[in-house]
Amino acid sequence: MRRWPLAQAAKAIAAGGIIAYPTEAVYGLGCDPMNPAAVLRLLTLKQRRLEKGLILIAAELDQLLPYIAQPTIDQLQLIGSTWPGPTTWLLPKRPEAPPWICGQFDTVAVRVTRHPIAAALCRYSNSALISTSANRKDRHPARSRLRIQQQFGNQLDYILTGPVDCHARPTEIRDVRDGRIIRPG
């Protein structure tokens, strides 16, 4: 991936924008998780309720630590066996984690991504990012730039293009407290 598109996407995020970018299975919509106006705009675009919470992706665990309680050694072993990779874990939230990230839950959904473009974007942004599928409520997630444009037109601030695994399913979601699978992958 060339640096210029990554730098442009990171610049849009820093300015409070919403971008689309490739992830393991689908395109994601993302923004700065600490920018409440950007997150609320994203939720409005998706027609998603605040109470549902959002997933954060990162290039490394350290980028998630502002949002999650310090994992125990057992939890680190469990999540470390699947990261980087397509497993999203529900981890206990920090008391100061923004409510627009957690929704009605006492956990935060987090993933250290293996997707090279998504991970590079987190590095360029020097932060974890919101990662929610690029689709409106009750529509299929976008797997191409064309599908993103069909659903969102010019409502996004930047589209970072790249490959997604069109045969992959959405990422598995598991609860670190008991290992339970919340959503199969």
C-alpha positions in Angstrom: 0.0 0.0 0.0 1.3 3.4 -0.9 1.8 5.9 1.9 -0.1 8.8 0.4 -3.6 7.2 0.6 -2.9 6.1 4.2 -1.8 9.6 5.1 -4.9 11.1 3.5 -7.2 8.6 5.4 -5.4 9.4 8.7 -5.7 13.1 8.0 -9.5 12.8 7.4 -9.8 10.8 10.7 -7.8 13.5 12.6 -10.1 16.2 11.2 -13.1 14.4 12.6 -14.1 12.6 9.4 -15.6 9.3 8.6 -13.8 7.0 6.3 -14.3 3.6 4.7 -11.4 1.1 4.6 -10.9 -2.6 3.9 -10.8 -5.2 6.8 -10.6 -9.0 6.9 -14.0 -9.7 5.4 -15.8 -6.5 4.5 -15.2 -2.7 4.2 -15.5 -1.0 7.5 -16.5 2.5 8.4 -14.2 4.2 10.9 -13.4 7.4 12.7 -11.6 8.6 15.8 -13.2 6.7 18.8 -12.5 9.7 21.1 -14.4 12.2 18.8 -18.1 12.0 19.9 -19.3 14.1 17.0 -17.7 11.8 14.5 -19.0 8.7 16.2 -22.5 10.1 16.4 -22.4 11.1 12.7 -21.2 7.5 11.9 -24.1 6.0 13.9 -26.5 8.3 12.0 -25.1 7.2 8.6 -25.4 3.6 9.5 -28.8 4.0 11.2 -27.4 2.2 14.2 -28.5 2.7 17.8 -25.9 4.0 20.3 -26.8 1.3 22.8 -25.4 -1.4 20.6 -21.8 -0.3 21.1 -19.0 -0.4 18.4 -15.9 -2.5 17.6 -12.5 -1.0 17.9 -9.6 -2.3 15.8 -5.9 -1.7 16.4 -2.5 -2.6 15.1 -1.4 -3.6 18.5 -2.8 -4.2 22.0 -1.3 -0.9 23.4 -3.6 1.1 21.1 -6.6 -0.5 22.9 -5.5 0.1 26.5 -7.2 3.5 26.8 -10.5 1.7 26.5 -10.1 -1.6 28.2 -9.2 -2.7 31.7 -5.7 -4.2 31.9 -6.1 -7.8 30.8 -5.1 -10.6 33.2 -2.3 -13.0 32.3 -4.9 -15.6 31.5 -6.9 -13.2 29.3 -3.7 -12.1 27.5 -2.9 -15.8 26.7 -6.5 -16.3 25.4 -6.6 -13.3 23.2 -2.9 -13.7 22.2 -3.8 -17.1 20.7 -6.0 -15.3 18.1 -4.3 -11.9 17.5 -3.5 -10.5 15.2 -6.4 -12.0 13.4 -10.1 -12.0 12.7 -11.4 -12.6 16.2 -13.0 -9.8 18.1 -13.0 -10.0 21.9 -15.3 -8.5 24.5 -13.0 -7.2 27.2 -14.0 -5.3 30.4 -14.1 -1.6 29.8 -12.1 1.0 31.7 -14.3 3.3 33.8 -13.4 6.3 31.5 -14.2 4.4 28.3 -16.6 6.6 26.3 -20.2 5.5 26.5 -20.6 5.8 22.7 -18.0 3.0 22.3 -19.5 0.6 24.9 -23.2 1.3 24.4 -25.2 -0.5 27.1 -22.4 -2.9 27.9 -19.7 -3.2 30.5 -17.3 -4.5 27.9 -15.6 -3.1 24.8 -15.4 -5.1 21.5 -11.8 -5.0 20.4 -9.6 -6.6 17.7 -5.9 -6.5 16.8 -6.3 -6.8 13.0 -4.1 -8.8 10.7 -5.3 -7.0 7.7 -2.3 -5.1 6.4 -4.1 -1.9 5.3 -6.3 -1.7 8.4 -3.3 -2.2 10.6 -1.3 0.4 8.7 -4.1 2.9 9.0 -4.1 2.4 12.8 -0.4 3.0 12.8 -0.7 6.1 10.7 -3.5 7.4 12.9 -1.5 6.4 16.0 -4.7 5.1 17.5 -7.3 2.4 17.6 -10.2 3.1 15.2 -13.9 2.5 15.1 -14.6 -0.5 12.9 -18.2 -1.1 11.9 -19.3 -2.7 8.7 -19.9 -0.4 5.8 -23.6 -0.7 5.4 -26.8 0.9 6.5 -29.2 -1.0 8.8 -30.7 -4.2 7.2 -28.3 -4.0 4.1 -25.4 -6.3 3.3 -21.9 -5.0 4.2 -20.0 -3.5 1.3 -17.1 -5.5 -0.1 -16.1 -3.0 -2.8 -15.7 0.8 -3.3 -18.7 0.7 -5.7 -21.0 -0.8 -3.0 -19.8 1.8 -0.5 -20.6 4.6 -3.0 -24.0 3.0 -3.7 -25.0 3.0 -0.1 -23.3 6.3 1.1 -22.8 8.4 -2.0 -20.6 11.4 -1.0 -21.4 11.2 2.7 -18.0 9.8 3.6 -14.8 11.9 3.9 -12.5 9.4 2.4 -12.5 5.8 1.0 -9.3 3.9 1.4 -9.4 1.1 -1.2 -7.9 -2.3 -0.9 -8.7 -6.0 -1.0 -11.0 -7.8 1.3 -11.5 -11.6 1.5 -14.8 -11.9 -0.2 -15.3 -15.4 0.9 -14.6 -14.6 4.6 -17.4 -14.3 7.1 -17.7 -11.4 9.5 -15.3 -11.7 12.4 -16.0 -14.0 15.3 -16.9 -12.2 18.6 -16.0 -13.9 21.9 -16.3 -12.9 25.5 -12.9 -13.0 27.3 -14.5 -13.6 30.7 -15.7 -17.1 29.8 -14.6 -17.8 26.2 -18.2 -17.9 25.0 -18.8 -17.3 21.3 -21.2 -14.4 20.9 -21.1 -14.3 17.1 -19.6 -17.2 15.1 -17.1 -16.2 12.4 
